[in-house]
Amino acid sequence: MKMFREMLAELDSYKERDPAARSRWEIYLLYAGFKAVRAYRKAHWFHTHGHPFIARWISQRSRRKTGIEIHPGAKIGKRLFIDHGMGVVIGETAEIGDDCTLYQGVTLGGTGKDHGKRHPTLGNNVMVGAGAKVLGPFSVGDNALVAAGAVVLDEVPANATAVGVPARVVRINGQRTASLDQIHVGDPVSQELCRLRFCLEQICREQNKEQNTSSCQQKAEREDHGQ
């Protein structure tokens, strides 16, 4: 009965967060994200009970059917909502709290081949936008929002919003942070390009100044010879 109640709660969470969902049956039979999470829970049981091969077989079969890859060793809380889901990857040591939302193309991955904890930990009620990459063994706090396409490489505090590549926090508790000013705190690559352009302009000005000085000297010399 407990498993049945948990499954109903997950179905209802999909219906609450997806306006296109019409019924529990539609979600149960047709939603790839729901199927992937249910398959993960089976694989995780085998993984924790000493049957890693069966666990991986279940997860890889689910990956082929849904396009969502969840390692059996990951730890996932209640009512995870994966919307659309194609291309979602959740690594072995990733941890996800309750009531989180992941959109298509999200990666909860590592940054190298280190052993031990190498994937992120998401708190409760975290939303990660489409195509975002959260890479490394750090935490994303409760109620945090990671914008679509962001690449998160450092910790995100609770109730914060992170955007950009690399991601930076632009809001905490609904209040803007200093880094929200994207004019004065710009992208580092863009800043470097601007610096290089300024240097090139300086070099061109110096070269033009030298050419003008040389031309004036030559003209003066010709006038002196003419006299």
N, C-alpha and C positions, 0 to 999 in steps of 0.2 A: 504493500500500500504506500510506503514511503516513496519508493521509486516512481510509482504512478503519480503521486501528488507532485513530485519534483518535475516530472515530465509535463504535467498540465501547467505548472507554473512557468516553465520555459516556453510552452506554446502560447500562453497568455502574454508573456513578455514580448514575443515576436509580434503578436497582434496589436499590442499597445504602441510599439515603436515603428511599425511599418504600416502606413495608411493603405497600402495596396493589399494587405492580408485580409481575406474575407472570412475565413473560418479556421478552426483548429485542424480540421481534416486537410485543408489545402496546405497548411504549413507542414503538417506531419508527412504528407506524401510528396510534396513538390519542392520544399525549400532546401536548397543545398547546404546552407549554413546550419540549419537544425539537424540535418542528417549527419553532417561532419562532426558536430559536437556529440551526438549520441554515439557515433562510432568511436570517437575519442574516449568516451567514458568506458566503453567496453575494453578498448585497447589499454587504457590506464589500469584497469583492474588486473589484467593479465601481466602488465609490466610490474606492478607492485607485488604480485604474487609469484614472481620468479619465472615468468614465461615470456622473455623478451622477443623471441622469434614470432610467436603468435601475435603479440602486441604490434610488432612492426608489420606483420602481414595484414592485420586489420586496418592499420593506419594507411598503408600504401594502397590498399584496395579502395578505401574511402577517398584517398587523393585522386585516384583515377576516375572515380565516379563524380566527385564534386569539384575538383580543382582546388581544394583546400587541404593543406598539409599541416597536420598537428602532430608533433612528436608525442608518443605515449607517455614520455617522462614529464611532460609539462604539467603544471598544476593550475587547474581552471576552476573558478568558483561557480556560483549559481547564476543561472539566467544570462549566460553569454549570448549576445545577439550579433551574428555575423551577417551583414546585409550584402546580398549578391554573392560576395565571398571569393570569386575567382581570383587565384593568385595569392591568397592569404597564406602566410607561412608563420608558424609558431614553433620556436625552438625548444630543445630538450629541457633546459633549465628555466624557461620562462614561467612566470607566475602571474595569474590574472585573477583579480578580485571579483566580487559579485556585481551583477548588473552593468557589465562593460559592453561597449559597442565597438565593433571593428567593421570597417568598410572594405571594399575590394582592393586588392593589391597591397594590403598592409603586411609588413614584415616585423616580427618581434625576433630579432636575430642577434648574433654575436659579431665581434669585430676581429676575431682571430681564431687560432686553433688551441687556445688555452683550455685546460681541464677545469672542472669545478663550475661554479656559477659564472656563466658567461652571457646570459640572456636577461632581458629587463623584467622588472616586477611592476605590474600595474595594480594600483589600488582599486577601490570600489567606485563604480559609476564613472569610469574613464571612457572617453570617446576618442578614437583614433581615426582620422579622416582618410579618404581614399588615397592610396599610393604612398602613404607615410611609412617611413622606416625608423624604427626605434631599435637602436643597436648598442648593446653593451649591458653590463651587469649593474644597472642603476635602477632607481625607483621613479615611477611616475605617480604622483600623489593622488589621493581621492578627489573625484570630481574634476580632474584635469581634462583639458581639451587639447588634442594635437591636430593641427590643421592639415588639410589635404596636401600631399606632396612634401611635407616637412621631413627633415632628416634629423632625428633627435639623437645626440651623442652624449648628453649630460643630463643630470637629474632635473626633473620638473616638479616644482612644489605643488602641494594640494591647492585646488581651486584656481589653477593657473591655466593660461592659454599660451601655447608655444607654436610659433610659425617660422618658416624660412629654412634655408639651407646654408650653413647648419642652423638648426632651430634655436630661437631665442625666446624668452618669456616676454610677452607683451601685455599681459593682464594678470593680476592676482586679486582674487575676491571681487572681480568686476571693475577694479580700478586700473587705469593705465599705468604702466611702468615707463621709466625713462626710455627704454629701448623701443617703445612704440613709435618714436620719432624716427621714421625710416629715411628722412632727409639728412639729418645730422648724424645718425648712427647707421650708416649704410652697410651694404654688403662688403666684406673685406676684399673680394675679388674686384668689385667695381671701384673701390677706393684705390687699389693698386694700379688699375688701368688709368684712372684719372691722374695719379701721381706720375706714371710713365708719360702720359700725354703732355703734362705740364713740363716735364724735363725735356721732351723733344722740342716743345715750343721754345723753351729757353735756349736750347742749342741752336735752333734755326735763327733766332733773333741775334745770337752772338755771331753766327756765321755771316748773316746779312750785314751786321755792323762792321765786321772785319772787311768784308768785300767793299762796302761803301767807303771805309777809311782808305783802303788800298787804292780804290778808283780815284779818290780825291788827291791822294799823294801823287799818283801817276800823272794826273791832269796838271797839278802844280808844277811837277818836274818838266813836263812838255812846255808849259808856258815860260818857265825860266830859261829853257834852252832856246825857245823862240826869240826871247829878248836878247 
